[in-house]
Amino acid sequence: MPQIVRSSKWIPVAVLLSLSACAAEEREFSTPCKALICDDFESSEVGAAPAGRWRVGTSDDGMGNMTGAVAVDSTRAFSGNRSVKISTVENDNWKSAQLIFADTSALPTKDNVVFGRAMVWVESVPDKNLTWGLITGKGMVPGETHEAYYRYGGSEPVPGPDGSVGSKLAAFYDTPGSYDVPPSAPETNCWNHATSDIMPVGRWACVEWKFDGGNDEMQLWLDGFGIPGLNLKGTGQGCTGGQSADFVWKAPTFTEILVGWETGDPDVARTIWVDDVVIGAEKVGCP
């Protein structure tokens, strides 16, 4: 199988096509599964929610109109003939559509360390300063009465040499109870931007992550490469919630892992596809 080129650069379309032109047997999903869950979605019905131990989560606009959708799809697939299509509509409010793994027989893990891998095809990314999320680990913070989120996504626009605009990858820490009235958690809204890496668009990308609750640590890999700036331990670059620069991103006990698209800012419609998802207690690696 040809070596994967690091995806944070703008790569000519012809090169991307050659990278994805692998023989079917080289891209076959490995079995048996030795992780907490492995799914290529081939056994799920097209047009329906993914079968088995998955849940789906979608938001509404406050007036009963759904702003996201999650369903098995045959439009494109990394392996086999099916993947999960995740989409959000254009609006000015919060919107999310996510594939959720929250099996209590599997999570939390013994050491509160969760690895994951997903093949992800992103149709488009924001061309402006807009925060979006792709991978989230959530749960209650040990010794506290509130939840916390470890999240990977992006926010900052990065102009490319061909006139296109990418979105720089980033890590985020949030305590959703801070939005309650009155607040039930400290206000955080913390971030840390990658040095330069952007989210690939228009091709399959291998996204891997590690959430280490015991060490307040998180790590991201893209196509097998660690992302400079996104291997975090303890703190990030800053918080908008009035916290100091050395505020500790105290990890939760990870009881849910979410893969999908979410943003709280005005945005156009977005669509991504997810395939060959593996979640476990050890690093998975790219197919």
N, C-alpha and C positions, 0 to 999 in steps of 0.2 A: 504493500500500500504506500503511495507517495507520502513524503513527509509533509505535515501540515505547516503552512507558513503562518507565522505569528500574525494575528488578525487585527492588530491595532493600527495597521497602516492602510492607506488606500491602495488596493491591489487591482490591476486591470482585470476586466471581466473575463477575458480569455484565460487568465491564470486561475481565477476562481473556478471556472468551469472545469479546468483540468484537474483541480484538486478534488472536486466532488465526483469525478468520473471513476469511482472505485467499483470493482466487481462486487456483485451482490454478496458473495460469500465472504468478502473481506469486511463487509459492514454488518454482518449478521449479529443480532443481539445474543450475548453470551448466556448460556444456561448450563446447569441449574443456577438459580439465584442463591447467592450466599450472603446477601445483604438483607436489610429490613424489608425492602420492597424493590422489585425490578419490574418495569412495565414498558413494553413496546406498543401497547394498545391494540395489538392485532386481534385480540379476543373481544374487544368492546365494539358495540354497534355504532355504525356511522350515524351521526346526527344526535346521538344520545350522550349523556354524561358518561365519563369513564367508569368502567365497572370495577367491582372489587372493593378494596379498602380506601379508595379515594372519596373525598368530598369535593364539592365545588362551592366557591363563594363569589357572589356578584353583588354589586352595589345598586342602589336606586337613587333617583334624583330628589327624593323627599316627597314626590307626588305620585309614587307608585309606578314610575317608569323605570325599567331596568336599564342600567348604563353599561352592562357588560354581559358577555356570554362565554360559556365554556362547553365545548362538545367535540366528540371524536370526529375526525374529518379525513377524507381521502384525497384532498387537493394536492397535498405534498406529504412526504414521509422521509425520514432519514434512513430507516430500514423498513422492510415490508411495504405495506400499502396504506398504513394509517398512522395518524398522529393526533394530537389534541390541538384544536384551533381555539385561540383565546383572543377575544376582541372587546374593545370598548368603543363607545359612541362619542361623537363630538358634543361637548357641552362645557359649561363654565364651572362645574362643581366637581366634587370628589367622585372618582370612578375607579372601579377595580373589577377584575375578573381573574380568578385564581384557582389553580389546582391545589388541593389541600391534603396533606398526609398528617393525620392526627390519631393514629391507631394507638390506643392506650396499652396494648400488649407489646408494642415496639418502642414507644417513646414515653418518658425519657429513657435514654440509654443509661447503662450502668455508671459511666463516668461523665455523663452529660456532654458528650462529644458527638456531633453529628456531621458526617460527610455526605455530600451529594454530588450528582452529575446529571446534567440534562443537555440533550442536543436541542438547540434553540435556533429558530429562523425568525428574525425580526424584519418585518416588512418596511418599517420606517422608524426614525427617531425624531424627537423635537429638534428644530433648528434654532431654538432660543433657550434662554436660561429657564429651565423647567425641570423640577425634580420628579423622577419616576423610579418605581421600584420593580425589580424582577424576581429576586430571591429573598425570602424572609424567614427567619426563625423567631418564634415567639413563645412566651410562657410567663409564669409568675417569677418575680425576682426573689431568690431565697432570702428569708428573714424579713421580707417586706410584704405589703398588701396590694401591690400594683404589678401590672404587666410591663414588660419591656420587649422591644423588637430589635433584633440585629437584621440589617437589610442591605442588600447589594442592588444597585441600579445605576443611575447617572443623573447628570444635571447640566453641566456646562457645555455650551456649543463650541465645537472646534472646527474652524474652516479647513477644508482640504485643498490641495493644489489643483484639483480638477473643478473647483467651484462648488463642490458639495459641502455639506455641513454635517459633522458627526457629533455624537454626544459622549462626553468624557465619562468613564465609569467612576463610581463613587461608592463609599460605604456610609451607612446612616445608622443612628441610634435614636430610638424614640420611645417615649412612655405615653401611650394613648390616654391614660387617665388624666393627664394634664389638661386635656380639652374638655373634661367634664365641668359642670357648673354646680357646686364649687369643685375645684380640682381635687382629684383623688390620687395624684402622683406628682412628683416634681416635674417642672417644665424642662425639657431637654432639647429635642430637635437638633441633634448633633450630626456632624458630617466629617468626611475625610475624602478628598479627591485623589484619584489616580494621578500619577505623574504626567502621563500623556495618553494612555490607552483609551480607545473608544470602543463602543459596542458595534460589532460587525452588523451590516445590513445586507439583506438580499442573498444570504447563504446560510448553510448550517454551521453553527459555532458550538464548540464543546465548552460548556460552562460548568466548572467544578467549584465547590465551596467547602469550607470547614467552619463550623461553629463550635468553639471550645468553651463551655460554660465555666469549668473549673478554673480557667486561667484568664477569663474575660478577653478571649482572643478570637479573631475571625480572619479567614484567609480566602482569597479568590484566585482561580486559575482560568485562563482562556486558551483553548486549544493546547493544553498541556503546559503553558507557561505561567508562572506566577506573575501577578500584576504589581509592578512597582508602586508603592504608596497604599496598597490595599491589604497588606499583611499587618493587621492592627493588634495591639495588645494594650488594653487598659484605656487609652485615650485616643482622640482624633485631633483634627485641626481646629475645631471650634464648635460652639453651640449658639443657637439664636435664642435660647430660653433663659439667658441671663446667667448661665453657668460659667465657671472659670475655664480657662484654656486647658487645665489639667484635670477637668472633671472626668471621673472614671466611668466608662461604659459598663456598668455592672450587669453582667449577663443574666438572663433568666434561666430557669430550668426549661429546656427546650421540649415542649409538648406538641408543637405544631410546626410543620415546614410548609411554606406556601411558594408556589411557582406560578408566575403570571405577569400581569401588567396592572399597575396602579399609579395614579397621580391625583393630587388634590388641586391642581392648577387648571385653568382653561386650556383646552387642547383639542386637536382634531381627532378623528377616529384612528385607532391603532389596532393592528392585528399582528399576532405572533403565533408560531406553531412550536409545539414542544413534543419531543419524542425520546424514546430510550432513556427513561428516567430511572435512576438508581439512588436510593437513600440507605445509608448504612453507618456502621461504627468505625469503618476503616476507609482510607482513600480509595476511590473507585478507579480513576483513570479514564482516558478517552478511548472510544472504540477504534 
